[in-house]
Amino acid sequence: MLYRTRTVLLALLAAAVLCFSGCNLSFSPVPTTSPGLGLVDETWDILSREYVQPDKVDAAALSRAAVAAMVDALNDPYSAFLDPDAYKLNLTHQQGTFGGIGATVGVRDGKIIVIAPIPGTPAANAGIRSGDIILAVNGESIEGWSIEEVIMKIRGPQGTRVRITLQRTGESAPVELELVRAMIDVPSISYELRDGVALIRIFYFSERTDEELLPILRRIKDEKPAGIIIDLRSNPGGPVDTVVNIASSFLTKGVVMYIVDNKGNETVYPVERRSVNTTLPVVVLTDNYSASGSEVLSGALQDHQRAVIAGKTTYGKGSANRWFELSDGSAVYLTVSRWLTPDRRLIEGKGIVPDYQLDLEGNDLVLWAIDYLKNNKN
């Protein structure tokens, strides 16, 4: 079963990077028509019998329009309908045969915004910033579009160009940037020993981030720092299995997270056995753009009292989605469950509130964390 967060990576270009909680696509059968859709049937009967231009009564087009309207009526920015051509293109993208710009998007106050550019990608090199509001793609307004539709427009063949119009905080005039799509394969994690403290920056979670972490943890064992800083600022998330493995490197037992569906059924993600584990004190840094999987990790370490969280309240993206393929080749992308922390705190719409709420930015927050670890030794 594929669970993906709706905060989707635009340009983590391998399928392994694009999944948000497991990478095997799974499609659920669509149930038979509900009696509640009788009005749709009635309207179809009237149109097919009475419309003045019967040759324009296209059953397939009307059916898709009805499905799109139903999904839109949910008023859920994380749910979407794709027609057969768009869905086929989406499947191609899942196989890693497309290019992107290296940014992630989410929804805030009804606007589609950039959560974070990924360092070393076209988006970061072009100066795209966290919080930028997307207004248009290739000169076409995105008003009324779902996130999925925006993503489909921004993706494209490697080496081709895409124009993105942005509204930047504090600036009155929109900014238009032209970027060249690329196949992006950048490390998701960086490490340095700073002033006797281990600083781990996780830019995003990919399928390999947990493996990238292992040699860092081995190095930390040798270097014996005073503690560990995990910098999750502007981290948009990634595969849940990866996040669970990373959390398990800092925990010894218990639950990392729960997924709860619309019937109250729970799927438990327990702490996994890892080849390298650390008991060093931990500070996790967050901001308003720490989303999805980074909120899962922050919440798990906070609930287990394994780390203190410092910075700003996280984004508040704690839902899981699944593709439902329809009989004509179109598909519905639907929010099907919510994520809960080990103490069963809801992430969606709330985020993770730091233990220390600080307005510090950039390196200033890192310096605060170094000072905290050095002055709060166990």
N, C-alpha and C positions, 0 to 999 in steps of 0.2 A: 504494500500500500504506500503510495507516495503522499507524504505530507510536506507541503512547501509553505513557507511563510509568504505573505503577500508582498513583503518588502523584498523585491526581486533584484538580483544582481543583473545589471545591464550588460556587463562586459566581462564577467568571469566566464571565459569562453568555452571551457570544457564542460561537458554535462556533469562531471563530478563536482564542479564548483557551483553549478547552478542549483543543485538540489538543496533542499533545506531540512530534510530529515530522512535521508535514505534516497537512493538514486534509481531504484527500480520502478519504472512507471507502472502504475496500476490503474485500470479503468473500471468503474463500477457500472453494472447494468442499470439502465433507467427504468424505474417502475412504470406500471401501466397508468393510463390517464386517470387522474383523480376526479371524482364526481364534482369537486369544487370548480373544475374547469368547464362546466357546462356552458357558461356564457361564451367561451371561446368557440365551442362547437356550434352554438346557436348563431353566432355572428358569421362563422364560416358558411353555414347553410344559407343565411340571408344574402351574403355577398355572392355566393356561387349561383343563386337563383335570380337575384334581382339587379345586380349591378349593371349599369347601362352599357359598359364595355366589357363583356365577359372574357374577351381575349386577354385582358389585363389582369384577370384574377389568377395570379400565379400561386399555386398552392404552396410550393416550397418557400417562395419569398415571404408569403404571409405567415407561414409557420415559424420561420426564423425570426421575423419581426416580433411575433407574439412571445417567443422564448426570450429574445433580447429584452423586451419590455418587462417581462416577469422578473428577470434577474435584476434589471435596473430598479424595479419597484422595491427590491429589498433594501435599497439605499445603503448598500455595503460596498465600500470602495475596493474591498479585497475579493469581490466576486465579479465574474465577467462571462460574457458569451463570445465565442469565436466562430465565425462561419467556416465552412470546410476548407477553403483556401488558406485562411489565416491559421487555422488549427494545424493543417498539414505543414505550414511553414514553421509553426511553433515546435512541432515534433522534430523537424530538421534541426532547429536550433538546439534542441535537447541533446542531439547527437554530436554537438560540438562543431558543426560545419558552418559557422557564421562568425561575424565579427561584431565588436561592440566598442564602447568608448571608455569603459572602466569606471562607471559610477553606479550608485545604487539609488533607488527611488522609494518614496513612501508617501503617505497621505497625512496632511496636517491642516486642520481648519478647512477642509474641503478642497485644498490645493495639492497638486502633485509636486513634491519637492525633492531635491537632491539630499539624500541622507549623508553620503560621503563619496568623494572621489577616491579611487584607490591609487596610492603613490606609484609613480612610474608609468601611469597609463595616459592615453590621450586626454581624458577628462582632467586629470590633475595637471598635466602639462599645459593645458589650455586655460587653466585658472578657474575651473568650475569649483564652487565652494559648497560646503554644507549649508543647507537652508535656502539655496537658490530655488526659486519657484519656476517651474517649466511652463512657459506660455505657448510655445509653438515648436513644431518640428518641420523643417524644410518649408517654413513660411506658412504652414497650416496650423490654425489654432487648435489646441487640444481641449478646449472647453467641452465638457460633457463626456470626455473619453475616460475609460477605465485605465488603471495602471497598465494592465496587460496590453491595451491598445497602444499606449505610449511606448512601451518597451518594444513592441513589434515594429513600430516606425523607426525607432532609434537603431535597432539591430540591422545588420545588413552584411553583404560580402566584405571580406577583409580588403582594405585598400580603397574602398569607396568613401565618399564624403557625405557628411550629414550636418545640417545647420540646426542649431538649437537656440531658441530665444528664451532668455531668462529674465526674471525680475529679481534683482538683488536687494537684500535688506539695506535700508539706508540710502538707496539710490532711486531717483525718480524715473529715469529713462531705462527702458529695457536694454539688455545686452544680447547681441547675437554673436554666437561663436560657431565657427566652422571647424569640424574635427574629421580626422581620417580614421575610419574604423580599423581596429587591429585585433589580431589574435593575442590575447593577453594571458601570460603565464608568469605571474610575479609571485615572489614569496609572500605568504600571508602573515609572517611573523618575523620580528627582529629582536635582537638581544644585545644588551651591553651591561657591563658592571660599572655602576656609577657611584662613586664615593662610598664604596663598600656595600652597596645595595644592588640586587639583581633587578634590572628593568626589562620586562618583557612587554613588547608592544604587539598586540594581535590586531591586524588591520581588518581582517575578515576571517570567517571560518570556511575552509575548503575541506575536501575529503582527506587531504594530507596534513592539515594543520596539527592534528594530534601527533603525527609522526615527526613533523618538524620540531615539535616541542621536546621530544624525548632526548635528543643530544644536548639541548639547552639545559634540561634538568640534570643530566649527568655532569655537565660542566659546572652547574651550580653546586652540586655535591662536593666537587673538588675545590671550588673557590670559597665555599663557606661564607656567604654574605650574611649581613645582619637580618635580611629579610628579602621579600620579593614584592615588586610592584607589577601588577598586571594592568596595562593601560588598554582599556576597551573604548576609549573615546572615539565616537564616530564609527564604531564597528557595527555593520549592518546585520550581522548574524551569518548563518550558514547551516550546514547539515546538523541536525539534532544529534545524530550518533557521534559526530565529531565533538560536539560540545559536551556530551555525556562523558566521553573518554578524557577530555581535558579536565573536566571537573573531578573525575576519578583519580587524577594525578595528585589532587590536593585533599581528597577525602578517603576514608578507609571503609566506611559502611554507610548504609542508609539509602535514601532516594535522592536522585538529582532533580527529577521533575515528574509531573503527571500530565497526561493529555486526557481531557474529559469531553465526551461527545454530547449530542443533544438529548440523549436518553440518560445521561448521568454515568455512563459506563467509563471506567478509568483504565488507561493504559499506563503502567508504571515503568519508569526508567530508573533502574537501580544503579548504584555505584558499581563500576566494573573493576575487575582485577587488572592492574597495570604493572608493566615491568619496572617502571620507575615511579616513585612516589616521594613527596616531600612534606615535611612537617614544619618548615620554616614559616614564620609569621608572614601574612599577606595583606597588602592593601590593593584594592581594585579601584581604578579610576574610571569614572563614567561622565557622560554629558547628555544633553538632550537628544543626541543622535546615536546613542548606544541603543541598538534595537535588536529585537528577535533573539537569536541565539546568545548574544552578549548579555541580554537581560536574564536568560535562563541561567547562564554561568554566574552572574552577579547574585541572582536570587538564591541559588543553591549554596554558594559559599557564605552568603549572609545568614541564611536560615540555619545552617550548620555551625554558625559562629566560628567559621574557619577563616574569615577575612573581614576586614572593615571596608566599607564602600565609601569613597570620598569623591566629591564633585557635584554633579547636578542630577536631578531625577531623569531616568532614562526615557526612551521614546514612547513606550507603552504598546508594543506590537507583540501580542501573545496569542495569536490564532493560527490554526493550521487549515490548509486548503487541499482540495483534491479535484482532479480532473474527472468529469463524467462525459464520456464520449457518446454522442447521439447517433441515431440510426443513419442519418444522412451524411455523416462525416464531420459535422460540427461538434462543438463541445461546450460544456459549462464548467467554469472554474469556480468552485463553491467553498465558502468557509464552512467547515464541518465540525470543528472542535476548538477548545480553548486550552491554553497551557497554564498550569499552576506550579508554583514553587513547592519545595518539600513541605512547607507549612500550609500548603494549599492557598497561597495568596494568588489572586488574579493579577496577571500581567497586563492583559488587554485593557487599554484606555487608562491605566494607572501608572505603569512603569515601576521601576525599583527606586525607592527613596533612599538616598545615601545615609549612612550613619553620621557622616559629616558633610553637611551641605555647604559647599564653598563656591564662590564666584571666581576662583582663580582659573587662569587660562594657561595654555601652553606649558612651558617649562616650569612656571611658578607652582603649578599643582604637583608636578613631579618632585620639586624641591620640598614641598610640604610633606609629601609621602615619605621621602627619605628621612626628613627630620622626625616624623612620627615613628617610623620603624626603629630609628636609633635611640629614641627616648622612651620607647615602650617595649623594651626587651622583656621576654618572659623569664 
